[in-house]
Amino acid sequence: MDVHDQHPSHNSKQAEVVVIMVPFPCYSHLNQVLQLSCLISSYNIPVHYACSATDVHQAKLYFNGTNRLSFAHIHFHEFPTPPFLSPPPDPNAPCKFPSHLQPSFEATLLLRDPVAQLLHKISPTAKRVVVVHDALMAYVVQDTATIPNIETCSFNPTCTFSSLFDVWQMMGKPFQLDEPQGLPSVEGCYDSKLLNFITLQIDFLKSTSGTIINSSRSIEGTYIDLEVQVDKNKQIWAVGPLNTRADNDGGKNSNSQHKCLEWLDKQEPKSVLYVSFGTTTSLTNQQIKELAIGLEQSGQKFIWVLRDADKGDIFTDLQGGVVASSTIAEAVKKLMASREGEEMRKKAEELGVATRKAVEEGGVSRMELDSFIAHITR
């Protein structure tokens, strides 16, 4: 096993508790687990971040809290990257889930053995080892069941509203919920290969002692409470949001600052719309054209991040129909230049304040993080 530690190992004295983080190889997942790693490390708990070499490289390369990372005592374990196909994204695919990433998902199953080797290596060094794994990596960490001093906690990086209703629908709506009007069906959202991959994880999730979620009771309390109905025997720690701020200046006063940020600094507060579809979404040329025309027709200032979706291996390169431009323009104008939009923006600002307070000392998310730390150091 190819292992590279960023810091020297602890002394030979057995630690009370050690945490091993096992992320899933999508950037949004890798980043959130690394954010959580820094938080856990701040409690003076040794943290190990373990995944393929490619994913360690990606997580470090784009992490937006470099100062925190440099102070955090995190051991990075780089497993050999399993071979997998890395096809380009297909914006014309019938299923809008980024299926081009499926080979990289399935390749993670091959990490079971190296993860097991790491578990056996670390378990004698601590009285208790806690494995915090992405919910989609439950299969990979299944060998924790054979080691007496190890317990596992799953990590859910998606919003509770979305994950709750997705799982509820996939389970065949087993209990009564006040289903929101207009809630889209999961049918057609995921292809069969992904559903099979998810199904593979379910049995191994049953043995976890609880779930950490990147959400806050200050904005999703109702749905976090409902989540308990899915599995009443599990604890839930809502510790998010994990990335409320970066600890650096984002390149200000440096030659590396992007010119769009120089322009943004000159605009009035709350006057610019930010448009982004994340790292895995692919748009057809027609969708791009309609969005571009709609944004222009709105007459509002905006910054639009337009990029290709990530491939399974990002280093190899170094919705269903089309929404009309007029619809986009009207939606933007409604949001940015109407009384109704003003109310929406005011509500968003209030939620932003609530989430920032949640992670501060005494905030609901900070208290839940303290509760998780108390649980693993009991």
C-alpha positions in Angstrom: 0.0 0.0 0.0 1.4 3.3 -1.1 1.0 5.6 2.0 2.2 9.2 2.2 1.9 11.0 5.6 1.8 14.8 5.5 3.0 15.0 9.1 5.2 12.7 11.3 3.4 10.1 13.2 2.4 10.5 16.9 4.6 9.0 19.6 4.2 5.4 20.5 1.8 6.2 23.4 -1.7 4.8 22.5 -4.1 7.5 21.5 -7.6 7.7 23.1 -9.3 8.1 19.7 -8.2 8.3 16.1 -10.5 9.2 13.2 -10.2 7.9 9.7 -12.0 9.8 7.0 -13.0 7.9 3.8 -14.5 10.2 1.2 -16.3 9.5 -2.1 -14.5 10.5 -5.3 -16.6 13.4 -6.5 -15.0 16.8 -5.8 -18.0 18.1 -3.7 -17.7 15.0 -1.5 -13.9 15.1 -1.3 -14.0 18.8 -0.3 -16.7 18.5 2.4 -14.9 15.5 4.0 -11.7 17.5 4.0 -13.5 20.5 5.6 -14.9 18.1 8.3 -11.4 16.6 8.8 -10.0 20.1 9.6 -12.8 20.7 12.1 -12.3 17.3 13.9 -8.5 17.9 13.9 -9.1 21.3 15.7 -10.2 19.2 18.8 -6.6 17.8 18.9 -7.8 14.4 17.5 -5.5 12.6 15.0 -7.2 12.5 11.7 -6.4 10.3 8.7 -7.8 11.1 5.2 -7.7 8.0 3.1 -8.6 7.6 -0.6 -6.9 7.1 -4.0 -3.8 9.1 -4.9 -5.8 10.9 -7.6 -8.5 12.0 -5.2 -6.0 13.2 -2.5 -4.4 15.3 -5.2 -7.8 16.7 -6.3 -8.9 17.4 -2.8 -5.8 19.3 -1.9 -5.5 21.2 -5.2 -8.9 22.9 -5.0 -9.3 23.2 -1.2 -10.4 26.7 -0.3 -9.0 26.7 3.3 -5.3 26.3 2.8 -4.3 28.0 6.0 -6.6 25.7 8.1 -5.2 22.7 6.2 -1.7 23.6 6.9 -2.4 23.9 10.7 -4.6 20.8 10.8 -2.8 17.6 11.8 -4.1 15.4 9.0 -2.3 12.3 7.7 -3.0 11.7 4.0 -3.0 8.1 2.8 -2.8 7.7 -0.9 -4.0 4.3 -2.2 -3.0 3.3 -5.8 -5.7 4.7 -8.1 -7.7 1.8 -9.5 -7.9 1.8 -13.3 -11.2 3.0 -14.8 -12.7 4.5 -17.9 -13.0 8.3 -17.9 -15.4 9.1 -20.8 -16.3 12.8 -21.5 -19.6 14.1 -20.2 -22.6 13.7 -22.5 -25.0 16.6 -22.3 -27.4 14.8 -24.7 -27.7 11.7 -22.4 -31.3 10.7 -21.7 -30.6 10.5 -17.9 -29.4 13.8 -16.6 -27.4 12.2 -13.8 -23.7 12.5 -14.8 -23.4 8.8 -15.8 -20.0 9.4 -17.3 -18.7 9.3 -13.7 -20.1 5.8 -13.1 -16.8 4.0 -13.9 -15.0 6.0 -11.3 -17.7 5.2 -8.8 -17.5 1.5 -9.4 -13.7 1.6 -9.2 -14.0 2.7 -5.5 -15.1 -0.9 -4.7 -11.6 -2.0 -5.3 -10.4 0.1 -2.4 -11.9 -2.3 0.1 -8.6 -4.3 0.6 -6.3 -1.3 1.0 -8.8 0.3 3.4 -8.9 -2.9 5.4 -5.1 -3.0 5.6 -5.1 0.6 6.8 -7.7 -0.2 9.5 -5.6 -3.1 10.8 -2.5 -0.9 10.8 -4.1 2.0 12.8 -6.5 0.1 15.2 -3.7 -1.0 17.6 -2.5 2.6 17.9 -5.7 3.8 19.7 -8.2 2.7 22.3 -11.0 3.6 19.8 -10.9 4.2 16.1 -13.8 6.0 14.4 -14.3 5.7 10.7 -16.2 8.5 9.2 -17.1 7.4 5.7 -19.2 8.9 2.9 -22.5 7.1 2.7 -21.5 5.8 -0.8 -18.4 4.2 0.6 -20.1 1.8 3.1 -19.1 -1.2 1.0 -15.5 -0.2 1.1 -15.3 0.1 4.9 -17.3 -3.1 5.7 -14.3 -4.8 7.3 -14.6 -2.5 10.3 -17.1 -5.0 11.6 -14.3 -7.5 12.2 -12.2 -5.1 14.4 -13.5 -4.7 18.0 -12.3 -1.2 18.7 -13.6 0.4 15.5 -17.0 2.1 15.1 -18.3 3.8 12.0 -20.3 6.9 11.2 -21.6 7.8 7.8 -21.4 11.2 6.2 -24.1 12.7 4.1 -22.9 15.7 2.0 -26.3 16.5 0.4 -29.1 18.7 1.8 -31.4 16.9 4.1 -34.6 17.9 2.2 -33.3 16.3 -0.9 -31.8 13.1 0.6 -34.8 12.5 2.8 -37.4 12.6 0.0 -35.1 10.7 -2.4 -34.7 7.8 0.1 -38.4 8.0 1.1 -39.4 7.6 -2.5 -36.9 4.9 -3.2 -38.2 2.9 -0.2 -41.7 3.0 -1.6 -43.0 5.7 0.7 -43.1 3.4 3.8 -44.5 6.0 6.2 -46.6 9.1 6.0 -45.0 12.4 5.2 -46.4 15.8 4.2 -45.1 15.6 0.7 -44.4 19.1 -0.7 -46.4 20.1 -3.7 -44.6 19.8 -7.0 -41.9 17.6 -5.6 -40.3 15.9 -8.6 -40.1 12.1 -8.8 -36.8 10.4 -8.5 -37.8 8.4 -11.6 -35.5 9.3 -14.4 -33.1 11.1 -12.1 -30.8 8.1 -11.6 -29.8 5.4 -14.0 -29.9 1.7 -13.1 -26.2 1.3 -12.6 -26.1 4.1 -10.0 -29.2 2.6 -8.2 -27.5 -0.8 -8.1 -24.4 0.9 -6.7 -26.5 2.7 -4.0 -28.3 -0.6 -3.2 -24.9 -2.2 -2.6 -24.1 0.2 0.2 -27.4 -0.2 2.1 -26.7 -3.3 4.1 -23.3 -2.0 5.3 -24.9 1.3 6.5 -27.0 -0.6 9.0 -24.1 -1.0 11.4 -23.2 2.7 11.7 -23.6 4.4 15.0 -24.9 7.6 13.4 -24.8 10.0 10.6 -23.1 13.3 10.2 -24.8 15.7 7.8 -23.6 18.9 6.2 -26.7 20.8 7.1 -28.0 22.9 10.0 -31.0 22.7 12.2 -31.4 26.5 11.8 -32.6 26.0 8.3 -33.5 22.3 7.9 -34.6 21.4 11.4 -38.0 20.0 10.2 -36.4 17.6 7.7 -33.6 16.6 10.1 -36.2 15.5 12.6 -38.1 13.6 9.9 -34.8 11.9 8.9 -34.9 10.1 12.2 -38.0 8.2 11.0 -35.9 6.6 8.3 -33.8 4.9 11.0 -34.9 5.5 14.5 -31.8 3.7 16.0 -29.2 6.2 14.6 -27.9 9.4 16.0 -27.8 12.4 13.7 -25.3 15.2 14.0 -26.1 18.3 11.8 -22.8 20.1 11.8 -23.0 22.3 8.7 -22.5 24.3 6.7 -18.9 23.1 6.6 -17.5 25.8 4.3 -19.0 29.1 5.4 -15.9 31.0 4.7 -12.4 30.6 3.5 -9.5 31.5 5.7 -7.5 33.3 3.1 -8.1 36.4 1.0 -9.0 34.5 -2.1 -6.2 36.1 -4.0 -7.0 39.7 -3.2 -4.1 42.1 -3.7 -2.3 39.5 -5.7 -1.5 39.1 -9.3 -3.5 35.8 -9.4 -6.9 37.5 -8.9 -9.2 36.8 -11.7 -10.3 39.8 -13.7 -14.0 39.0 -13.0 -13.3 39.5 -9.3 -11.7 42.9 -10.0 -15.0 43.9 -11.8 -17.1 42.4 -9.0 -15.3 44.6 -6.4 -16.5 47.7 -8.3 -20.2 46.7 -8.2 -22.9 47.8 -5.7 -23.5 45.2 -2.9 -26.2 42.6 -3.7 -26.4 43.7 -7.4 -24.8 40.8 -9.1 -26.3 37.4 -9.9 -24.0 34.3 -9.6 -24.8 31.5 -12.0 -23.2 28.1 -11.5 -24.2 24.4 -12.2 -21.5 22.8 -10.1 -18.8 20.3 -11.2 -20.8 17.5 -12.8 -23.5 19.2 -14.9 -23.3 19.2 -18.7 -25.3 21.6 -20.8 -26.1 21.2 -24.5 -25.1 24.0 -26.9 -28.8 24.9 -27.2 -29.1 25.1 -23.4 -26.0 27.3 -23.2 -27.3 29.6 -26.0 -30.7 30.0 -24.4 -29.2 30.7 -21.0 -26.8 33.2 -22.4 -29.6 35.1 -24.3 -31.8 35.0 -21.2 -29.2 36.4 -18.9 -28.5 39.2 -21.4 -32.2 40.0 -22.0 -32.7 40.3 -18.2 -30.6 43.4 -18.2 -29.1 42.4 -14.8 -25.4 42.1 -13.9 -24.2 38.5 -13.5 -21.2 36.3 -13.2 -21.7 32.9 -15.0 -19.4 30.0 -14.4 -19.5 28.0 -17.6 -17.2 25.0 -17.7 -17.1 21.4 -18.8 -18.3 18.9 -16.2 -15.6 17.0 -14.5 -14.5 13.7 -15.9 -14.0 10.7 -13.7 -10.2 11.5 -13.7 -9.9 15.3 -13.8 -6.2 15.1 -14.5 -6.5 13.4 -17.9 -7.3 16.7 -19.5 -4.6 19.0 -18.0 -32.4 19.3 -16.7 -34.6 17.3 -19.6 -35.6 19.9 -22.1 -34.3 23.4 -23.0 -35.7 26.3 -21.0 -36.4 29.2 -23.4 -34.3 32.4 -23.1 -37.4 34.5 -22.4 -38.3 32.3 -19.4 -34.8 32.7 -18.1 -34.8 36.5 -18.6 -38.2 36.8 -16.8 -36.9 34.6 -13.9 -33.8 36.7 -13.5 -35.7 39.9 -13.6 -38.2 38.6 -11.1 -35.3 37.7 -8.7 -33.2 40.7 -9.2 -35.6 43.6 -10.0 -39.0 43.0 -8.4 -40.7 43.3 -5.0 -41.2 39.6 -4.9 -37.5 39.0 -5.7 -36.6 41.5 -3.0 -38.4 39.3 -0.5 -36.7 36.2 -1.8 -33.3 37.8 -1.5 -34.1 39.1 1.9 -35.1 35.5 3.0 -31.9 34.2 1.5 -29.9 36.8 3.4 -31.6 35.8 6.6 -30.8 32.2 6.0 -27.2 33.1 5.4 -27.0 34.9 8.7 -28.6 31.9 10.5 -26.2 29.5 9.0 -23.2 31.6 9.9 -24.4 31.9 13.5 -25.0 28.1 13.6 -21.3 27.3 13.3 -20.1 30.0 15.7 -19.5 29.2 19.4 -22.8 28.4 21.0 -24.5 27.9 17.6 -26.7 24.9 16.9 -24.3 23.3 14.4 -21.3 24.0 16.7 -23.1 22.3 19.6 -23.8 19.3 17.4 -20.2 19.0 16.4 -19.3 19.2 20.1 -21.8 16.4 20.7 -20.2 14.3 18.0 -16.7 14.9 19.5 -18.1 14.0 23.0 -19.6 10.8 21.5 -16.3 9.6 20.0 -14.2 10.5 23.0 -16.5 9.1 25.6 
